[in-house]
Amino acid sequence: MRILRFVCVALPLQAVCALALAQSSATDEIAKYRQMLADGNPAELWEMRGEELWKKKAGPNKVSLEQCDFGKGPGMLKGAYAELPRYFKDVGKVMDLEQRLVYCRMTLQGLSLAEATRVPFGSTGKQSDIEALVAYITSESRGVPMAVSTNHPMEKQAYEAGRQLFFYRGGAHDFACATCHSTTGQRIRLQELPNILDKANAQAAYTTWPAYRVSQGEVRTMQHRLYDCFRQQRFPEPLYASDAITAITMFLAKNANGGVYAGPALKR
């Protein structure tokens, strides 16, 4: 990014203006494209299948997930995602949505860890029950302001760990999450990069995940978004539903407090 900025400064004024106009135009067109598809977001199909899976009796115990507690009480989903990650007394730790969902699939339905985490991310010809469930669960918080707490000591600890991970540089390119997401106005090609340290940017970014990715034809969860970020940084592959992912999710979610949840949304 630094090299790109240096080259831009060296360009004639007319070229700089043309580049800025082109970027602005592309951003506007992408926004229009999203708006056109918003009323028919394919994520609704994932939400519908997720609701069926939520109510379906499954696993060795032949029970549904309707007694899963995401912090509002067993089976209470309205507004639950807007307060996650959070501390759960029954496990003595902070969990994000997907970590908690895996826990419920194991404790309620009797699945093993391997079974509960099988196919976390869908691909061509391979559906992910987890992505469908997450789409449904998060949709139940649509319109609810984010209100993630750090009142419990372990919530504070998770937030601080997430903050450190956000700024930690490493990998083959010596990148950090902050390399792309701590400065306003940065982009990769036509993709705008939200500044997570800016309140409005953090709210706009976090409250629209999970999202249906047009380029991938799948609903992608926050776990997948972070997994892909680490991949692009050339970091080791993070374990699915790990405490490290929960920590950085806590950092992102807390920074988005006050923003109205609007997912599952639509992305390029």
Secondary structure as a PSIPRED ss2 file (coil, helix, strand):
# PSIPRED VFORMAT (PSIPRED V4.0)

   1 M C   1.000  0.000  0.000
   2 R H   0.000  1.000  0.000
   3 I H   0.000  1.000  0.000
   4 L H   0.000  1.000  0.000
   5 R H   0.000  1.000  0.000
   6 F H   0.000  1.000  0.000
   7 V H   0.000  1.000  0.000
   8 C H   0.000  1.000  0.000
   9 V H   0.000  1.000  0.000
  10 A H   0.000  1.000  0.000
  11 L C   1.000  0.000  0.000
  12 P C   1.000  0.000  0.000
  13 L H   0.000  1.000  0.000
  14 Q H   0.000  1.000  0.000
  15 A H   0.000  1.000  0.000
  16 V H   0.000  1.000  0.000
  17 C H   0.000  1.000  0.000
  18 A H   0.000  1.000  0.000
  19 L H   0.000  1.000  0.000
  20 A H   0.000  1.000  0.000
  21 L H   0.000  1.000  0.000
  22 A H   0.000  1.000  0.000
  23 Q H   0.000  1.000  0.000
  24 S H   0.000  1.000  0.000
  25 S H   0.000  1.000  0.000
  26 A H   0.000  1.000  0.000
  27 T H   0.000  1.000  0.000
  28 D H   0.000  1.000  0.000
  29 E H   0.000  1.000  0.000
  30 I H   0.000  1.000  0.000
  31 A H   0.000  1.000  0.000
  32 K H   0.000  1.000  0.000
  33 Y H   0.000  1.000  0.000
  34 R H   0.000  1.000  0.000
  35 Q H   0.000  1.000  0.000
  36 M H   0.000  1.000  0.000
  37 L H   0.000  1.000  0.000
  38 A H   0.000  1.000  0.000
  39 D C   1.000  0.000  0.000
  40 G C   1.000  0.000  0.000
  41 N C   1.000  0.000  0.000
  42 P C   1.000  0.000  0.000
  43 A H   0.000  1.000  0.000
  44 E H   0.000  1.000  0.000
  45 L H   0.000  1.000  0.000
  46 W H   0.000  1.000  0.000
  47 E H   0.000  1.000  0.000
  48 M H   0.000  1.000  0.000
  49 R H   0.000  1.000  0.000
  50 G H   0.000  1.000  0.000
  51 E H   0.000  1.000  0.000
  52 E H   0.000  1.000  0.000
  53 L H   0.000  1.000  0.000
  54 W H   0.000  1.000  0.000
  55 K H   0.000  1.000  0.000
  56 K C   1.000  0.000  0.000
  57 K C   1.000  0.000  0.000
  58 A E   0.000  0.000  1.000
  59 G C   1.000  0.000  0.000
  60 P C   1.000  0.000  0.000
  61 N C   1.000  0.000  0.000
  62 K C   1.000  0.000  0.000
  63 V E   0.000  0.000  1.000
  64 S C   1.000  0.000  0.000
  65 L C   1.000  0.000  0.000
  66 E C   1.000  0.000  0.000
  67 Q C   1.000  0.000  0.000
  68 C C   1.000  0.000  0.000
  69 D E   0.000  0.000  1.000
  70 F C   1.000  0.000  0.000
  71 G C   1.000  0.000  0.000
  72 K C   1.000  0.000  0.000
  73 G C   1.000  0.000  0.000
  74 P E   0.000  0.000  1.000
  75 G C   1.000  0.000  0.000
  76 M C   1.000  0.000  0.000
  77 L C   1.000  0.000  0.000
  78 K C   1.000  0.000  0.000
  79 G C   1.000  0.000  0.000
  80 A C   1.000  0.000  0.000
  81 Y H   0.000  1.000  0.000
  82 A H   0.000  1.000  0.000
  83 E H   0.000  1.000  0.000
  84 L C   1.000  0.000  0.000
  85 P C   1.000  0.000  0.000
  86 R E   0.000  0.000  1.000
  87 Y E   0.000  0.000  1.000
  88 F E   0.000  0.000  1.000
  89 K C   1.000  0.000  0.000
  90 D C   1.000  0.000  0.000
  91 V C   1.000  0.000  0.000
  92 G C   1.000  0.000  0.000
  93 K E   0.000  0.000  1.000
  94 V E   0.000  0.000  1.000
  95 M E   0.000  0.000  1.000
  96 D C   1.000  0.000  0.000
  97 L H   0.000  1.000  0.000
  98 E H   0.000  1.000  0.000
  99 Q H   0.000  1.000  0.000
 100 R H   0.000  1.000  0.000
 101 L H   0.000  1.000  0.000
 102 V H   0.000  1.000  0.000
 103 Y H   0.000  1.000  0.000
 104 C H   0.000  1.000  0.000
 105 R H   0.000  1.000  0.000
 106 M H   0.000  1.000  0.000
 107 T H   0.000  1.000  0.000
 108 L C   1.000  0.000  0.000
 109 Q C   1.000  0.000  0.000
 110 G C   1.000  0.000  0.000
 111 L C   1.000  0.000  0.000
 112 S C   1.000  0.000  0.000
 113 L H   0.000  1.000  0.000
 114 A H   0.000  1.000  0.000
 115 E H   0.000  1.000  0.000
 116 A H   0.000  1.000  0.000
 117 T C   1.000  0.000  0.000
 118 R C   1.000  0.000  0.000
 119 V C   1.000  0.000  0.000
 120 P C   1.000  0.000  0.000
 121 F C   1.000  0.000  0.000
 122 G C   1.000  0.000  0.000
 123 S E   0.000  0.000  1.000
 124 T C   1.000  0.000  0.000
 125 G C   1.000  0.000  0.000
 126 K E   0.000  0.000  1.000
 127 Q C   1.000  0.000  0.000
 128 S C   1.000  0.000  0.000
 129 D H   0.000  1.000  0.000
 130 I H   0.000  1.000  0.000
 131 E H   0.000  1.000  0.000
 132 A H   0.000  1.000  0.000
 133 L H   0.000  1.000  0.000
 134 V H   0.000  1.000  0.000
 135 A H   0.000  1.000  0.000
 136 Y H   0.000  1.000  0.000
 137 I H   0.000  1.000  0.000
 138 T H   0.000  1.000  0.000
 139 S H   0.000  1.000  0.000
 140 E C   1.000  0.000  0.000
 141 S C   1.000  0.000  0.000
 142 R C   1.000  0.000  0.000
 143 G C   1.000  0.000  0.000
 144 V C   1.000  0.000  0.000
 145 P E   0.000  0.000  1.000
 146 M C   1.000  0.000  0.000
 147 A C   1.000  0.000  0.000
 148 V C   1.000  0.000  0.000
 149 S C   1.000  0.000  0.000
 150 T C   1.000  0.000  0.000
 151 N C   1.000  0.000  0.000
 152 H C   1.000  0.000  0.000
 153 P H   0.000  1.000  0.000
 154 M H   0.000  1.000  0.000
 155 E H   0.000  1.000  0.000
 156 K H   0.000  1.000  0.000
 157 Q H   0.000  1.000  0.000
 158 A H   0.000  1.000  0.000
 159 Y H   0.000  1.000  0.000
 160 E H   0.000  1.000  0.000
 161 A H   0.000  1.000  0.000
 162 G H   0.000  1.000  0.000
 163 R H   0.000  1.000  0.000
 164 Q H   0.000  1.000  0.000
 165 L H   0.000  1.000  0.000
 166 F H   0.000  1.000  0.000
 167 F H   0.000  1.000  0.000
 168 Y C   1.000  0.000  0.000
 169 R C   1.000  0.000  0.000
 170 G E   0.000  0.000  1.000
 171 G C   1.000  0.000  0.000
 172 A C   1.000  0.000  0.000
 173 H C   1.000  0.000  0.000
 174 D C   1.000  0.000  0.000
 175 F E   0.000  0.000  1.000
 176 A C   1.000  0.000  0.000
 177 C H   0.000  1.000  0.000
 178 A H   0.000  1.000  0.000
 179 T H   0.000  1.000  0.000
 180 C H   0.000  1.000  0.000
 181 H H   0.000  1.000  0.000
 182 S C   1.000  0.000  0.000
 183 T C   1.000  0.000  0.000
 184 T C   1.000  0.000  0.000
 185 G C   1.000  0.000  0.000
 186 Q C   1.000  0.000  0.000
 187 R E   0.000  0.000  1.000
 188 I E   0.000  0.000  1.000
 189 R C   1.000  0.000  0.000
 190 L C   1.000  0.000  0.000
 191 Q E   0.000  0.000  1.000
 192 E E   0.000  0.000  1.000
 193 L C   1.000  0.000  0.000
 194 P C   1.000  0.000  0.000
 195 N C   1.000  0.000  0.000
 196 I C   1.000  0.000  0.000
 197 L C   1.000  0.000  0.000
 198 D C   1.000  0.000  0.000
 199 K H   0.000  1.000  0.000
 200 A H   0.000  1.000  0.000
 201 N H   0.000  1.000  0.000
 202 A H   0.000  1.000  0.000
 203 Q H   0.000  1.000  0.000
 204 A H   0.000  1.000  0.000
 205 A H   0.000  1.000  0.000
 206 Y H   0.000  1.000  0.000
 207 T C   1.000  0.000  0.000
 208 T C   1.000  0.000  0.000
 209 W C   1.000  0.000  0.000
 210 P C   1.000  0.000  0.000
 211 A E   0.000  0.000  1.000
 212 Y E   0.000  0.000  1.000
 213 R E   0.000  0.000  1.000
 214 V C   1.000  0.000  0.000
 215 S C   1.000  0.000  0.000
 216 Q C   1.000  0.000  0.000
 217 G C   1.000  0.000  0.000
 218 E E   0.000  0.000  1.000
 219 V E   0.000  0.000  1.000
 220 R E   0.000  0.000  1.000
 221 T C   1.000  0.000  0.000
 222 M H   0.000  1.000  0.000
 223 Q H   0.000  1.000  0.000
 224 H H   0.000  1.000  0.000
 225 R H   0.000  1.000  0.000
 226 L H   0.000  1.000  0.000
 227 Y H   0.000  1.000  0.000
 228 D H   0.000  1.000  0.000
 229 C H   0.000  1.000  0.000
 230 F H   0.000  1.000  0.000
 231 R H   0.000  1.000  0.000
 232 Q H   0.000  1.000  0.000
 233 Q C   1.000  0.000  0.000
 234 R C   1.000  0.000  0.000
 235 F C   1.000  0.000  0.000
 236 P C   1.000  0.000  0.000
 237 E C   1.000  0.000  0.000
 238 P C   1.000  0.000  0.000
 239 L C   1.000  0.000  0.000
 240 Y C   1.000  0.000  0.000
 241 A C   1.000  0.000  0.000
 242 S C   1.000  0.000  0.000
 243 D H   0.000  1.000  0.000
 244 A H   0.000  1.000  0.000
 245 I H   0.000  1.000  0.000
 246 T H   0.000  1.000  0.000
 247 A H   0.000  1.000  0.000
 248 I H   0.000  1.000  0.000
 249 T H   0.000  1.000  0.000
 250 M H   0.000  1.000  0.000
 251 F H   0.000  1.000  0.000
 252 L H   0.000  1.000  0.000
 253 A H   0.000  1.000  0.000
 254 K H   0.000  1.000  0.000
 255 N H   0.000  1.000  0.000
 256 A C   1.000  0.000  0.000
 257 N C   1.000  0.000  0.000
 258 G C   1.000  0.000  0.000
 259 G C   1.000  0.000  0.000
 260 V E   0.000  0.000  1.000
 261 Y C   1.000  0.000  0.000
 262 A C   1.000  0.000  0.000
 263 G C   1.000  0.000  0.000
 264 P C   1.000  0.000  0.000
 265 A E   0.000  0.000  1.000
 266 L E   0.000  0.000  1.000
 267 K E   0.000  0.000  1.000
 268 R C   1.000  0.000  0.000
